[in-house]
Amino acid sequence: MRNCLIHNNLVKILSTGLCFSLGLFPLWGKQLPVDAAEKVVFSLSLLGDFSVSVDSLEAFAKEGIIKRDLALYANNLDPKTLKNLRQVLNKRFDANPVIISRLLQRGIGEALLKRMGQLIQMEGNINGFYGLRSALILAAFDQSEGLTLINVMRYFPRQNIRINTDLLFDLSQEFATLFEYRDAAVEAIAQQGELEVANEEKINLETLPNLSQTGSVEVIKKSRKFEINNIRQTQLGLSSSYSLNVDFYLPKNLDKPAPLVIISHGFGSYPDNYQIAQHLASYGFAVAIPQHLGSDLAYRKSFLEGNIRIDISPFEYISRPLDITRLLDKIEILVKNNLAWKQQIDLKKIGVLGHFLGGTTALSLAGATLNLPRLKEACKKTNLILNPAGLLQCRANYLPPGDYNLKDPRIKTAIALHPLSSVIFGPESMGEIDIPILMVAGSNDLVSPTIQEQIHPFIWIKTPQKYLSLLVPGTHFSTILQPDTKGVESLPEFLLGSNPDLGRLYFNGLAVAFFKVHLSEEEKYMSYLTSSYHKKISQQKLKVHFIKNLEPEQLEVAYGENPPTPIIPKTLVTSQQESRETVLEEIKRTGIIKVGIQLDASPFGYLDDQGNYTGYCGDFIREFSQYLQNKYKFELPLDVITIPSTDQTRFDLVKDKIVHLECGPNTIRNNIDGVSFSNIFFITGTQFLVKKDQEINLSNNEELEGKKIGVLRNTTTEKFIQEKYPQTEMIYFEGSDGSSEAIEKVMDSQIDLFADDGILLLGKINQQNLSLNNYKIIPERPLTCEFYGMILPKNDQQWLDIVNQFISSKNTQPIWNKWFNQLVPYVLLELDSCVNNTN
């Protein structure tokens, strides 16, 4: 019986990975492999190789016949397991072959297949990734047999498919252990619920109204479109601005403005799938659902149709919370300028609710910082990971170094349904949440596994007002699946669940109660947020366990030994603030903000024809100083002192506390002692300035031999040219006039090329009124990706947060537009190249 359970669970995990990939996969021409697989070889380190012919497996699958070579294994399986095995072998996955081809060659689908290739190998114990990819695509194109396991074997381009049986056994045991631990954790949560019942004040639960039923308030739906002047990935590709479509559900005839709930939809979902919006509005909440253009259903379809190249951009983990922050900025303007909106929305009471990736968005807005050290540690592992949630989170590992604190202080409470959290946040960032939080989990969730993504993270949360609702046997879709939900038609029942109506109705009532207590501040609804109430409404088909606290020791006792995965992983991030005056304290005391600026870095900072300093950084600093004055109400009016900096002095100016920040084209990196960097404010990359009539093939090493390339000292470009083009002669320039001197040398043919970041080359050409009829910038796409940030002092988290909040605020949009709008085609090309080639 236990072997059967292990087999079923392993099959479900493998199927989940495949379904996840198919939901996200250049088109190969169909051809039969020269060497189709004839045998499946099971390799054991101690006993050697054993094999089963593909013909025997096919005979068993189609006719139930067990031939001699298969009997050796079949005799050790019980009848139910054999039946399940036959069903799996015959299972035909209904998937578009073009879509499979795309998904298996990019992003998450490719990453999943490489991990499966550790298990399914070619001869010589070589990772089976390429053979698997070829076989899956060709089997999908086979209209007669289709995408079945048998047909995939037939198309595998080697005579033998080698199964790493040692790894298979390890995996089987690992999954069995993990599922046993999950069951023990469910029992521990149930016991904690009983403890809370015993300690709760006794009330008459029979008199409580049923909040899962529609409320009495009439609701009106409005749709609005807000224009956002920021670069974002959309279903049409990268755009310098975008329309943020928002559905509002507004209660009518209230005697005071309503609390506002923002709903963040899941990955590959869409606003219309959230009936909870109408339900909350019927209880007096204003609800807004923005459409996240980089991860909605339309985006997923656009990717599958080949219109965009990336399944999900790493920057989506930043863009989603910023969508909501920018939406709140727009709503504030509506409320300020329109009496009708002012009477409908209470901006002092704002909550957020999100499902899956939307749940992750909610956690970010609640204060959980994207944890780059945790991502780096978890995502570098090469062992087989069949957790789609982990693969999806590891897309964020491609973000450049930075401090991604996306908390919006206007958000007062949050609900996260089936969120991703283990890798992207970890215990360090989950512990930063300081507002009331409700996490909802399903015991049978295989897309966002409840142990790793909800139960352990619930323990990491330190805010006293936290709740965990566990649905048994809930799935990933138990709380949001509607009869007309799009995009899930091909998913199997074990992923969708068998009682979606029960889960959806339950969550309707829970969400109303939670927001009534923590947004509307109506204590009479607190009875709904008790273990006693949830014990009363729990049903046999869908049990509900509701708790407010859980300790690691309770899970350990329930399991009987050390859990298979650490409850609280080893801390990777420490916050060791030095005992010293912070930058903000110094500015308050002196009334002075000191800034380093570069004088030869157009369009960021340069001297115009009259010798006056101008550029993006000048406008940025003026607006930033006003922002500080308004936000912190300094007793002294702020004076800005600017100190010229160069590539040689910029880091020392900050490290030696001569300036509070340095604004310029500074590539974000993590190997500069004594300084840190703000979040990204611009992206560019290395290119070359050459004369128009000069033809240079950068990929021809012989042609480049002896070419003179000008570079600026102490830049990332210098290091790149040294490593990439060692056969060339490097000519060095430095100081505030270095770029101007280098361009003059190109004009006089004293050097062949000048290497610098593309935006700086364009800026210098514009500054010197040079004509692109005489010069050109090559290659079209940059050779590197340079993410610019402000240079800031090390170990001053408060100052880092202040600068990052300003960079992401609406205050910087007019400045960015002024200096970069005319360069939008170039900016988008750079950003597209950098973002979409990071997988």
Secondary structure, 3 states (H helix, E strand, C coil): CHHHHHHHHHHHHHHHHHHHHHHCCCCCCCCCCCCCCCEEEEEECCCEEEEEEHHHHHHHHHHCCCCHHHHHHHCCCCHHHHHHHHHHHHCCECCCHHHHHHHCCCHHHHHHHHHHCCCEEECCCEECHHHHHHHHHHHHHCCCCCECHHHHHHHCCCCEEEEEHHHHHHHHHHHHHHHHHHHHHHHHHHHHHHHHHHHCCCCCHHHCCCCCCCCCCCEEEEEEEEEECCCEEECCEEECCEEEEEEEEEECCCCCCEEEEEEECCCCECHHHCCHHHHHHCCCCEEEEECCCCCEHHHHHHHHCCCCCCCCCCCHHHHHHHHHHHHHHHHHHHHHHCHHHHHHEEEEEEEEEEECHHHHHHHHHHCCCECHHHHHHHHCCCCCCCCHHHHHHHHHHHCCCCCECCCCCCEEEEEEECCCCCCCCHHHHHCCCCCCEEEEEECCCCCCCHHHHHHHHHHHCCCCCEEEEEEECCCCCCCCCCCCCCCCCCCCHHHHCCCHHHHHHHHHHHHHHHHHHHCCCCHHHHHHHCHHHHHHHCCCCCEEEEECCCCHHHHHHHHCCCCCCCCCCCCCCCCCCCCCCCHHHHHHHHCEEEEEEECEECCCEEECCCCCEECHHHHHHHHHHHHHHHHHCCCCCCEEEEEEECCCCHHHHHHCCCCCEEECCCECCCCCCCEEECCCCEEECEEEEEECCCCCCCCCHHHHCCCEEEEECCCHHHHHHHHHCCCCEEEEECCCCHHHHHHHHHHCCCCCEEEEEHHHHHHHHHHCCCCCCCEEEECCCCCCCEEECCEEECCCHHHHHHHHHHHCCHHHHHHHHHHHHHHHHHHHHHHHHHHHCCC
